[in-house]
Amino acid sequence: MLIGVTGQIGSGKSTVAKILRSLGAAVVDADRIGRDAVNLNPTLLKKLCRAFGTIILTRTGRLNRRKLAELAFVDETSRQELNRLVHPYLLRELRRQVKEKSKREDVVVIDAALLLEWELDHIVDLTIVVHASRERRLKFLKKRGIGRSDALARERRQMKFAEYRARADVVIYNRSTEAALKTKVRRAMTIDKTVWTKH
């Protein structure tokens, strides 16, 4: 079974993916793949520097993802340029990992903020959208060092929740504790319980 988990920035989608992993699923993390795609690919890093400037580099010459995000989410043109450069590498590796994990695992989860934009909801068996209030998302992002104005700029570049909801098979509302979220994830799953207990 292939499950897609997505949601607006700061909603808790990666927490849900982590919960699914604890229940026995294998997780393909698009964000991690994106990081590795740049850090392990000097050619791509050079392309990003040409597009956004060397300001996106740390003192050691690695990618400063926060600085890149600040620049890339300034406007739609910048965001599209980032996507044009990174996504071909990212999606190729994501599909490879999904294929490999699916050979060995009964349940594979794709954790991806852009799951719907990439139309991966067409290939998964179940699309889970995680949702939290704006203030809850902003509070969570602040803990990650992302300020309110930056977070809101990123949110504006994403789909509205109504579109996420329209394309979801399951919507999980993240309103309180991680324990409560885990209970909701368990309730949302309709697959055979033996899948989760065999690992």
Secondary structure, DSSP 8 states (H G I E B T S, - for coil): -EEEEEESTTSSHHHHHHHHHHTT-EEEEHHHHHHHHHHT-HHHHHHHHHHH-GGGB-TTSSB-HHHHHHHHTSSHHHHHHHHHHHHHHHHHHHHHHHHHHHHH-S-EEEE-TTTTTTTGGGT-SEEEEEE--HHHHHHHHHHTT--HHHHHHHHHTS--HHHHHHH-SEEEE--S-HHHHHHHHHHH--S-THHHH--
